[in-house]
Amino acid sequence: MDKSKRTFLKSKRSFRRRLPPIQSGDRIDYKNMSLISRFISEQGKILSRRVNRLTLKQQRLITVAIKQARILSLLPFLNNEKQFERTESTTRTSSLRARKR
């Protein structure tokens, strides 16, 4: 076989197809917090469609559900837990607490 013809042959790699993150029975709804929380980062941002491995329609429905849950205060707009931990341990706040006592 010529070298020129070999380059066009597809390599036969074995790969395992990943399961879709949303099963057919799952309802994409703002009340389904266990489903919605899988598509939010630690910072509270909505993860991209490429990271989630969702279809375009599923990503739109997830985005709408997350935004509805945020408006209804079921989800925070930002996840600032780490930020609050850092501000408590600073020297400025500890010196202010010492003055108040």
DRENFI-940359 format. One record per residue (C-alpha): residue number from 1; residue in three letters; x, y negated, z negated. Coordinates in Angstrom, 3 decimals. Example, Ala and Ser with C-alpha at 12.3 -4.5 7.8 and 13.67 -1.06 7.14 Angstrom:
! residues 2
i, aa, px, py, pz
1, Ala, 12.300, 4.500, -7.800
2, Ser, 13.670, 1.060, -7.140
END
This chain:
! residues 101
i, aa, px, py, pz
1, Met, 0.000, 0.000, 0.000
2, Asp, 1.322, -3.464, 0.853
3, Lys, 2.174, -5.917, -1.891
4, Ser, -0.152, -8.461, -0.332
5, Lys, -3.134, -6.133, -0.742
6, Arg, -2.238, -5.245, -4.347
7, Thr, -2.648, -8.799, -5.581
8, Phe, -6.306, -8.842, -4.658
9, Leu, -7.205, -5.690, -6.571
10, Lys, -8.940, -6.332, -9.871
11, Ser, -7.251, -4.896, -12.890
12, Lys, -9.413, -2.440, -14.759
13, Arg, -9.394, -3.709, -18.320
14, Ser, -11.611, -2.094, -20.843
15, Phe, -13.486, -4.610, -22.906
16, Arg, -16.172, -4.383, -25.505
17, Arg, -19.178, -6.558, -24.908
18, Arg, -20.084, -8.631, -27.947
19, Leu, -23.571, -8.530, -29.319
20, Pro, -25.608, -11.706, -28.868
21, Pro, -25.779, -13.791, -32.058
22, Ile, -29.563, -14.136, -31.820
23, Gln, -31.571, -10.942, -31.559
24, Ser, -34.824, -10.788, -29.620
25, Gly, -36.910, -10.662, -32.817
26, Asp, -35.347, -13.768, -34.421
27, Arg, -37.448, -16.919, -34.326
28, Ile, -35.522, -20.138, -33.847
29, Asp, -37.281, -22.390, -36.319
30, Tyr, -36.274, -25.100, -38.778
31, Lys, -37.548, -22.924, -41.647
32, Asn, -35.257, -19.997, -40.756
33, Met, -32.265, -21.236, -42.790
34, Ser, -30.316, -17.981, -42.624
35, Leu, -30.262, -18.207, -38.830
36, Ile, -29.585, -21.948, -38.612
37, Ser, -26.712, -21.919, -41.105
38, Arg, -24.720, -19.568, -38.838
39, Phe, -24.477, -22.308, -36.191
40, Ile, -23.202, -25.111, -38.436
41, Ser, -19.534, -25.706, -39.239
42, Glu, -18.155, -26.199, -42.742
43, Gln, -18.273, -29.954, -42.175
44, Gly, -21.956, -29.792, -41.263
45, Lys, -21.500, -30.210, -37.512
46, Ile, -23.461, -28.249, -34.919
47, Leu, -21.135, -25.758, -33.250
48, Ser, -20.820, -25.795, -29.468
49, Arg, -22.536, -23.371, -27.170
50, Arg, -19.244, -21.783, -26.138
51, Val, -18.340, -21.039, -29.765
52, Asn, -21.823, -19.730, -30.562
53, Arg, -22.092, -17.607, -27.406
54, Leu, -25.662, -18.800, -26.868
55, Thr, -27.635, -19.450, -23.730
56, Leu, -28.489, -23.024, -22.822
57, Lys, -32.109, -22.616, -23.911
58, Gln, -31.117, -21.036, -27.238
59, Gln, -28.598, -23.808, -27.938
60, Arg, -31.226, -26.477, -27.292
61, Leu, -33.681, -24.753, -29.631
62, Ile, -31.007, -24.352, -32.335
63, Thr, -30.063, -28.035, -32.039
64, Val, -33.681, -29.162, -32.352
65, Ala, -34.239, -26.842, -35.337
66, Ile, -31.097, -28.132, -37.113
67, Lys, -32.118, -31.750, -36.544
68, Gln, -35.638, -31.066, -37.858
69, Ala, -34.216, -29.339, -40.941
70, Arg, -31.915, -32.322, -41.578
71, Ile, -34.787, -34.793, -41.304
72, Leu, -36.887, -32.723, -43.729
73, Ser, -33.906, -32.575, -46.155
74, Leu, -33.550, -28.813, -45.837
75, Leu, -29.987, -29.333, -44.546
76, Pro, -27.540, -32.123, -45.358
77, Phe, -26.410, -34.430, -42.563
78, Leu, -22.839, -34.147, -43.850
79, Asn, -21.155, -31.591, -46.039
80, Asn, -18.996, -33.720, -48.349
81, Glu, -18.266, -31.250, -51.153
82, Lys, -14.509, -31.310, -50.534
83, Gln, -14.477, -35.095, -50.364
84, Phe, -16.118, -35.380, -53.795
85, Glu, -13.601, -32.954, -55.287
86, Arg, -10.703, -35.066, -53.993
87, Thr, -12.102, -38.351, -55.323
88, Glu, -12.566, -36.942, -58.825
89, Ser, -8.955, -35.838, -59.085
90, Thr, -7.376, -39.138, -58.054
91, Thr, -5.430, -41.086, -60.661
92, Arg, -7.475, -44.236, -60.186
93, Thr, -10.746, -42.608, -61.278
94, Ser, -9.126, -40.797, -64.193
95, Ser, -7.650, -44.078, -65.482
96, Leu, -11.078, -45.739, -65.226
97, Arg, -12.614, -42.932, -67.263
98, Ala, -9.947, -43.381, -69.931
99, Arg, -10.715, -47.133, -70.191
100, Lys, -14.438, -46.516, -70.623
101, Arg, -13.862, -44.249, -73.616
END
